[in-house]
Amino acid sequence: MKVEVDLTKCTGHGICESIAEEVFEVQDDGTVVIHDAERPESDRERMQQAVTQCPAAALTLHD
């Protein structure tokens, strides 16, 4: 499974970072960097939570 960010939609709210700070990092300019985008299956619930709670709908999850 892979999590991706659409930087044209991202507004830097940081909700994803609060859900999984080791995966998402909001930069000073408000964009999100994803560390280790390929996630193990055991992270599915947290990654899905980050995707659904993103107010800008900038995150997607791919199998």
DODREN-153116 format. One record per atom (N, C-alpha, C, CB): residue number from 0; residue in three letters; atom name; x, y, z. Coordinates in steps of 0.001 Angstrom, whole numbers, always signed. Glycine has a CB too. Layout:
<atoms>
+-----+---------+-------+---------+---------+---------+
: num : residuo : atomo :       u :       v :       w :
+-----+---------+-------+---------+---------+---------+
: NUM :     Ala :    CA :       X :       Y :       Z :
...
+-----+---------+-------+---------+---------+---------+
</atoms>
This chain:
<atoms>
+-----+---------+-------+---------+---------+---------+
: num : residuo : atomo :       u :       v :       w :
+-----+---------+-------+---------+---------+---------+
:   0 :     Met :     N :    +847 :   -1161 :      +0 :
:   0 :     Met :    CA :      +0 :      +0 :      +0 :
:   0 :     Met :     C :    +900 :   +1233 :      +0 :
:   0 :     Met :    CB :    -967 :      -7 :   +1217 :
:   1 :     Lys :     N :    +441 :   +2258 :    -729 :
:   1 :     Lys :    CA :   +1217 :   +3481 :    -855 :
:   1 :     Lys :     C :    +321 :   +4690 :    -610 :
:   1 :     Lys :    CB :   +1877 :   +3567 :   -2245 :
:   2 :     Val :     N :    +815 :   +5648 :    +164 :
:   2 :     Val :    CA :     +85 :   +6883 :    +415 :
:   2 :     Val :     C :    +758 :   +7990 :    -400 :
:   2 :     Val :    CB :     +55 :   +7235 :   +1952 :
:   3 :     Glu :     N :     -74 :   +8831 :   -1029 :
:   3 :     Glu :    CA :    +437 :   +9918 :   -1861 :
:   3 :     Glu :     C :    -262 :  +11217 :   -1506 :
:   3 :     Glu :    CB :    +250 :   +9599 :   -3355 :
:   4 :     Val :     N :    +431 :  +12330 :   -1783 :
:   4 :     Val :    CA :    -136 :  +13657 :   -1555 :
:   4 :     Val :     C :    -184 :  +14410 :   -2887 :
:   4 :     Val :    CB :    +698 :  +14449 :    -494 :
:   5 :     Asp :     N :   -1286 :  +15090 :   -3139 :
:   5 :     Asp :    CA :   -1418 :  +15982 :   -4286 :
:   5 :     Asp :     C :   -1064 :  +17378 :   -3785 :
:   5 :     Asp :    CB :   -2877 :  +15932 :   -4916 :
:   6 :     Leu :     N :    +122 :  +17841 :   -4123 :
:   6 :     Leu :    CA :    +600 :  +19113 :   -3605 :
:   6 :     Leu :     C :    -185 :  +20307 :   -4144 :
:   6 :     Leu :    CB :   +2057 :  +19278 :   -3935 :
:   7 :     Thr :     N :    -942 :  +20105 :   -5221 :
:   7 :     Thr :    CA :   -1779 :  +21202 :   -5723 :
:   7 :     Thr :     C :   -3013 :  +21400 :   -4853 :
:   7 :     Thr :    CB :   -2202 :  +20934 :   -7169 :
:   8 :     Lys :     N :   -3350 :  +20380 :   -4052 :
:   8 :     Lys :    CA :   -4504 :  +20459 :   -3154 :
:   8 :     Lys :     C :   -4105 :  +20712 :   -1701 :
:   8 :     Lys :    CB :   -5310 :  +19182 :   -3241 :
:   9 :     Cys :     N :   -2924 :  +20281 :   -1315 :
:   9 :     Cys :    CA :   -2489 :  +20347 :     +84 :
:   9 :     Cys :     C :   -2447 :  +21794 :    +572 :
:   9 :     Cys :    CB :   -1104 :  +19692 :    +250 :
:  10 :     Thr :     N :   -3048 :  +22025 :   +1732 :
:  10 :     Thr :    CA :   -3058 :  +23361 :   +2328 :
:  10 :     Thr :     C :   -2315 :  +23397 :   +3661 :
:  10 :     Thr :    CB :   -4490 :  +23835 :   +2524 :
:  11 :     Gly :     N :   -1671 :  +22307 :   +4034 :
:  11 :     Gly :    CA :    -799 :  +22285 :   +5195 :
:  11 :     Gly :     C :   -1475 :  +22341 :   +6548 :
:  11 :     Gly :    CB :    +116 :  +23388 :   +5105 :
:  12 :     His :     N :   -2683 :  +21809 :   +6653 :
:  12 :     His :    CA :   -3381 :  +21805 :   +7941 :
:  12 :     His :     C :   -2649 :  +20978 :   +9001 :
:  12 :     His :    CB :   -4791 :  +21269 :   +7760 :
:  13 :     Gly :     N :   -1964 :  +19922 :   +8582 :
:  13 :     Gly :    CA :   -1177 :  +19118 :   +9514 :
:  13 :     Gly :     C :   -1939 :  +18030 :  +10238 :
:  13 :     Gly :    CB :    -570 :  +19996 :  +10508 :
:  14 :     Ile :     N :   -3176 :  +17781 :   +9858 :
:  14 :     Ile :    CA :   -3938 :  +16707 :  +10504 :
:  14 :     Ile :     C :   -3266 :  +15368 :  +10254 :
:  14 :     Ile :    CB :   -5395 :  +16680 :   +9990 :
:  15 :     Cys :     N :   -2791 :  +15165 :   +9046 :
:  15 :     Cys :    CA :   -2098 :  +13913 :   +8732 :
:  15 :     Cys :     C :    -877 :  +13732 :   +9627 :
:  15 :     Cys :    CB :   -1679 :  +13884 :   +7252 :
:  16 :     Glu :     N :    -146 :  +14807 :   +9853 :
:  16 :     Glu :    CA :   +1043 :  +14751 :  +10702 :
:  16 :     Glu :     C :    +672 :  +14399 :  +12141 :
:  16 :     Glu :    CB :   +1792 :  +16090 :  +10663 :
:  17 :     Ser :     N :    -465 :  +14905 :  +12603 :
:  17 :     Ser :    CA :    -884 :  +14579 :  +13966 :
:  17 :     Ser :     C :   -1317 :  +13117 :  +14095 :
:  17 :     Ser :    CB :   -2025 :  +15496 :  +14394 :
:  18 :     Ile :     N :   -1744 :  +12513 :  +13004 :
:  18 :     Ile :    CA :   -2155 :  +11106 :  +13007 :
:  18 :     Ile :     C :    -945 :  +10181 :  +12920 :
:  18 :     Ile :    CB :   -3116 :  +10826 :  +11842 :
:  19 :     Ala :     N :     +30 :  +10560 :  +12093 :
:  19 :     Ala :    CA :   +1214 :   +9708 :  +11887 :
:  19 :     Ala :     C :   +2430 :  +10593 :  +11629 :
:  19 :     Ala :    CB :    +994 :   +8713 :  +10694 :
:  20 :     Glu :     N :   +2995 :  +11126 :  +12701 :
:  20 :     Glu :    CA :   +4086 :  +12096 :  +12564 :
:  20 :     Glu :     C :   +5361 :  +11505 :  +11979 :
:  20 :     Glu :    CB :   +4394 :  +12695 :  +13898 :
:  21 :     Glu :     N :   +5509 :  +10187 :  +12040 :
:  21 :     Glu :    CA :   +6692 :   +9573 :  +11442 :
:  21 :     Glu :     C :   +6548 :   +9396 :   +9937 :
:  21 :     Glu :    CB :   +6966 :   +8232 :  +12091 :
:  22 :     Val :     N :   +5337 :   +9573 :   +9426 :
:  22 :     Val :    CA :   +5072 :   +9413 :   +7992 :
:  22 :     Val :     C :   +4927 :  +10774 :   +7307 :
:  22 :     Val :    CB :   +3798 :   +8571 :   +7771 :
:  23 :     Phe :     N :   +4168 :  +11688 :   +7911 :
:  23 :     Phe :    CA :   +3875 :  +12984 :   +7311 :
:  23 :     Phe :     C :   +4626 :  +14098 :   +8033 :
:  23 :     Phe :    CB :   +2368 :  +13258 :   +7338 :
:  24 :     Glu :     N :   +5164 :  +15031 :   +7258 :
:  24 :     Glu :    CA :   +5859 :  +16182 :   +7840 :
:  24 :     Glu :     C :   +5434 :  +17439 :   +7090 :
:  24 :     Glu :    CB :   +7414 :  +15996 :   +7782 :
:  25 :     Val :     N :   +4845 :  +18385 :   +7812 :
:  25 :     Val :    CA :   +4462 :  +19663 :   +7215 :
:  25 :     Val :     C :   +5687 :  +20572 :   +7227 :
:  25 :     Val :    CB :   +3257 :  +20320 :   +7983 :
:  26 :     Gln :     N :   +6064 :  +21025 :   +6046 :
:  26 :     Gln :    CA :   +7220 :  +21906 :   +5890 :
:  26 :     Gln :     C :   +6857 :  +23349 :   +6263 :
:  26 :     Gln :    CB :   +7751 :  +21845 :   +4442 :
:  27 :     Asp :     N :   +7855 :  +24193 :   +6375 :
:  27 :     Asp :    CA :   +7633 :  +25601 :   +6710 :
:  27 :     Asp :     C :   +6745 :  +26313 :   +5694 :
:  27 :     Asp :    CB :   +8959 :  +26320 :   +6814 :
:  28 :     Asp :     N :   +6782 :  +25858 :   +4437 :
:  28 :     Asp :    CA :   +5963 :  +26495 :   +3405 :
:  28 :     Asp :     C :   +4543 :  +25920 :   +3344 :
:  28 :     Asp :    CB :   +6634 :  +26342 :   +2051 :
:  29 :     Gly :     N :   +4227 :  +25001 :   +4259 :
:  29 :     Gly :    CA :   +2879 :  +24445 :   +4336 :
:  29 :     Gly :     C :   +2647 :  +23199 :   +3509 :
:  29 :     Gly :    CB :   +1915 :  +25461 :   +3925 :
:  30 :     Thr :     N :   +3632 :  +22744 :   +2771 :
:  30 :     Thr :    CA :   +3465 :  +21521 :   +1996 :
:  30 :     Thr :     C :   +3837 :  +20309 :   +2846 :
:  30 :     Thr :    CB :   +4321 :  +21567 :    +712 :
:  31 :     Val :     N :   +3287 :  +19181 :   +2484 :
:  31 :     Val :    CA :   +3531 :  +17944 :   +3229 :
:  31 :     Val :     C :   +4530 :  +17069 :   +2488 :
:  31 :     Val :    CB :   +2215 :  +17175 :   +3456 :
:  32 :     Val :     N :   +5475 :  +16542 :   +3233 :
:  32 :     Val :    CA :   +6425 :  +15557 :   +2729 :
:  32 :     Val :     C :   +6035 :  +14223 :   +3343 :
:  32 :     Val :    CB :   +7920 :  +15944 :   +3072 :
:  33 :     Ile :     N :   +6033 :  +13185 :   +2522 :
:  33 :     Ile :    CA :   +5727 :  +11840 :   +3013 :
:  33 :     Ile :     C :   +7028 :  +11056 :   +3097 :
:  33 :     Ile :    CB :   +4691 :  +11112 :   +2087 :
:  34 :     His :     N :   +7313 :  +10551 :   +4277 :
:  34 :     His :    CA :   +8488 :   +9698 :   +4493 :
:  34 :     His :     C :   +8024 :   +8242 :   +4403 :
:  34 :     His :    CB :   +9178 :   +9997 :   +5891 :
:  35 :     Asp :     N :   +8717 :   +7459 :   +3615 :
:  35 :     Asp :    CA :   +8373 :   +6039 :   +3456 :
:  35 :     Asp :     C :   +6922 :   +5877 :   +3015 :
:  35 :     Asp :    CB :   +8611 :   +5274 :   +4771 :
:  36 :     Ala :     N :   +6623 :   +6324 :   +1810 :
:  36 :     Ala :    CA :   +5259 :   +6280 :   +1270 :
:  36 :     Ala :     C :   +4714 :   +4865 :   +1159 :
:  36 :     Ala :    CB :   +5221 :   +6937 :     -87 :
:  37 :     Glu :     N :   +5599 :   +3889 :    +957 :
:  37 :     Glu :    CA :   +5174 :   +2487 :    +929 :
:  37 :     Glu :     C :   +4981 :   +2039 :   +2368 :
:  37 :     Glu :    CB :   +6219 :   +1574 :    +182 :
:  38 :     Arg :     N :   +3744 :   +1759 :   +2730 :
:  38 :     Arg :    CA :   +3406 :   +1438 :   +4114 :
:  38 :     Arg :     C :   +3021 :     -29 :   +4253 :
:  38 :     Arg :    CB :   +2266 :   +2332 :   +4608 :
:  39 :     Pro :     N :   +3353 :    -638 :   +5393 :
:  39 :     Pro :    CA :   +2929 :   -2021 :   +5632 :
:  39 :     Pro :     C :   +1420 :   -2088 :   +5871 :
:  39 :     Pro :    CB :   +3688 :   -2619 :   +6838 :
:  40 :     Glu :     N :    +874 :   -3236 :   +5655 :
:  40 :     Glu :    CA :    -569 :   -3447 :   +5841 :
:  40 :     Glu :     C :   -1017 :   -3087 :   +7253 :
:  40 :     Glu :    CB :    -934 :   -4900 :   +5540 :
:  41 :     Ser :     N :    -144 :   -3257 :   +8213 :
:  41 :     Ser :    CA :    -490 :   -2939 :   +9600 :
:  41 :     Ser :     C :    -761 :   -1447 :   +9809 :
:  41 :     Ser :    CB :    +628 :   -3387 :  +10527 :
:  42 :     Asp :     N :    -356 :    -601 :   +8866 :
:  42 :     Asp :    CA :    -597 :    +846 :   +8949 :
:  42 :     Asp :     C :   -1869 :   +1294 :   +8220 :
:  42 :     Asp :    CB :    +589 :   +1591 :   +8382 :
:  43 :     Arg :     N :   -2590 :    +353 :   +7626 :
:  43 :     Arg :    CA :   -3738 :    +719 :   +6790 :
:  43 :     Arg :     C :   -4757 :   +1596 :   +7527 :
:  43 :     Arg :    CB :   -4424 :    -536 :   +6288 :
:  44 :     Glu :     N :   -5103 :   +1241 :   +8743 :
:  44 :     Glu :    CA :   -6131 :   +1991 :   +9465 :
:  44 :     Glu :     C :   -5703 :   +3440 :   +9690 :
:  44 :     Glu :    CB :   -6435 :   +1318 :  +10810 :
:  45 :     Arg :     N :   -4466 :   +3644 :  +10109 :
:  45 :     Arg :    CA :   -3976 :   +5017 :  +10332 :
:  45 :     Arg :     C :   -3883 :   +5807 :   +9038 :
:  45 :     Arg :    CB :   -2610 :   +4988 :  +11008 :
:  46 :     Met :     N :   -3410 :   +5155 :   +7968 :
:  46 :     Met :    CA :   -3288 :   +5855 :   +6684 :
:  46 :     Met :     C :   -4672 :   +6212 :   +6141 :
:  46 :     Met :    CB :   -2516 :   +4985 :   +5659 :
:  47 :     Gln :     N :   -5627 :   +5315 :   +6310 :
:  47 :     Gln :    CA :   -6994 :   +5596 :   +5873 :
:  47 :     Gln :     C :   -7582 :   +6753 :   +6679 :
:  47 :     Gln :    CB :   -7879 :   +4338 :   +6013 :
:  48 :     Gln :     N :   -7281 :   +6794 :   +7966 :
:  48 :     Gln :    CA :   -7744 :   +7886 :   +8820 :
:  48 :     Gln :     C :   -7157 :   +9219 :   +8336 :
:  48 :     Gln :    CB :   -7354 :   +7623 :  +10300 :
:  49 :     Ala :     N :   -5881 :   +9242 :   +8003 :
:  49 :     Ala :    CA :   -5243 :  +10460 :   +7495 :
:  49 :     Ala :     C :   -5894 :  +10909 :   +6189 :
:  49 :     Ala :    CB :   -3736 :  +10231 :   +7285 :
:  50 :     Val :     N :   -6166 :   +9962 :   +5301 :
:  50 :     Val :    CA :   -6801 :  +10280 :   +4019 :
:  50 :     Val :     C :   -8192 :  +10869 :   +4231 :
:  50 :     Val :    CB :   -6889 :   +9026 :   +3137 :
:  51 :     Thr :     N :   -8996 :  +10231 :   +5057 :
:  51 :     Thr :    CA :  -10383 :  +10685 :   +5221 :
:  51 :     Thr :     C :  -10488 :  +11968 :   +6028 :
:  51 :     Thr :    CB :  -11205 :   +9607 :   +5887 :
:  52 :     Gln :     N :   -9520 :  +12253 :   +6891 :
:  52 :     Gln :    CA :   -9586 :  +13458 :   +7710 :
:  52 :     Gln :     C :   -8901 :  +14666 :   +7075 :
:  52 :     Gln :    CB :   -8972 :  +13188 :   +9046 :
:  53 :     Cys :     N :   -8248 :  +14480 :   +5955 :
:  53 :     Cys :    CA :   -7589 :  +15595 :   +5276 :
:  53 :     Cys :     C :   -8658 :  +16565 :   +4752 :
:  53 :     Cys :    CB :   -6680 :  +15080 :   +4106 :
:  54 :     Pro :     N :   -8689 :  +17812 :   +5270 :
:  54 :     Pro :    CA :   -9730 :  +18752 :   +4869 :
:  54 :     Pro :     C :   -9611 :  +19200 :   +3404 :
:  54 :     Pro :    CB :   -9689 :  +19960 :   +5769 :
:  55 :     Ala :     N :   -8448 :  +19034 :   +2811 :
:  55 :     Ala :    CA :   -8251 :  +19440 :   +1423 :
:  55 :     Ala :     C :   -8367 :  +18264 :    +449 :
:  55 :     Ala :    CB :   -6895 :  +20101 :   +1269 :
:  56 :     Ala :     N :   -8627 :  +17073 :    +969 :
:  56 :     Ala :    CA :   -8706 :  +15853 :    +148 :
:  56 :     Ala :     C :   -7449 :  +15690 :    -713 :
:  56 :     Ala :    CB :   -9964 :  +15889 :    -754 :
:  57 :     Ala :     N :   -6302 :  +15963 :    -104 :
:  57 :     Ala :    CA :   -5032 :  +15921 :    -840 :
:  57 :     Ala :     C :   -4334 :  +14574 :    -763 :
:  57 :     Ala :    CB :   -4109 :  +16982 :    -320 :
:  58 :     Leu :     N :   -4788 :  +13677 :     +98 :
:  58 :     Leu :    CA :   -4130 :  +12391 :    +279 :
:  58 :     Leu :     C :   -4917 :  +11271 :    -393 :
:  58 :     Leu :    CB :   -3952 :  +12090 :   +1764 :
:  59 :     Thr :     N :   -4186 :  +10321 :    -959 :
:  59 :     Thr :    CA :   -4810 :   +9130 :   -1528 :
:  59 :     Thr :     C :   -4025 :   +7910 :   -1073 :
:  59 :     Thr :    CB :   -4869 :   +9208 :   -3086 :
:  60 :     Leu :     N :   -4713 :   +6786 :   -1042 :
:  60 :     Leu :    CA :   -4128 :   +5519 :    -637 :
:  60 :     Leu :     C :   -4315 :   +4540 :   -1790 :
:  60 :     Leu :    CB :   -4776 :   +4979 :    +687 :
:  61 :     His :     N :   -3225 :   +3908 :   -2211 :
:  61 :     His :    CA :   -3252 :   +2961 :   -3322 :
:  61 :     His :     C :   -2766 :   +1594 :   -2860 :
:  61 :     His :    CB :   -2390 :   +3470 :   -4493 :
:  62 :     Asp :     N :   -3439 :    +556 :   -3314 :
:  62 :     Asp :    CA :   -3005 :    -810 :   -2980 :
:  62 :     Asp :     C :   -1916 :   -1265 :   -3916 :
:  62 :     Asp :    CB :   -4180 :   -1788 :   -3034 :
+-----+---------+-------+---------+---------+---------+
</atoms>
